[in-house]
Amino acid sequence: MEEPAVVRTTYPKSLTRDPATTAEQLRSLRTVFDPALDRLLARHPNSPADLLEDLSHSADPATRRHVVRNATTPKDILLRLAPQFPRDFLLNPVVDWLLIEEPDLLQTLGMGVLKNVLKGADCPESLMGWAARNGSVEQHLAVTMNPAATPQVLETLSSIKGMVGRSARAHVRHPKPGRVAAGTSRVFVKE
């Protein structure tokens, strides 16, 4: 299927930046494929659910990323896009409420989402601590790859036998740096 031609149109940019712009006005702006406009619409707090649904299928990754970060994006759209943009998903302010309503939400999204969040330097320390105490081997290893893992979290992981413990002890922020485990990637040690 061929992507439609990008048509640059003039539109009142003030409407896309005005918080008082109504859902109907925003919906009426999207008449042609214009990634710059789509990104602005995906960010707008008054974008209606049907428009956000359309934008969530955009070929433009930046547009989909803005949909994930929009606090008014419906839950089903957020959950569908979370595997594509796990860190952006975590930055959406609504996610805190979703986790209160459904504490196992990150685990139900699939391993990829939680592992990618755990690897990121912007992962909350509380989530890394939870994963170190309760997570699977894959989640433990994801935390050991996180450059921001705290010495306390690494100490918890270093007590686990096998690859997890070796990886935690090889982390540059481990409080008692030991010898680098055999087979540990030089790239990992450098990070």
Disulfide bonds with the S-S distance in Angstrom:
none
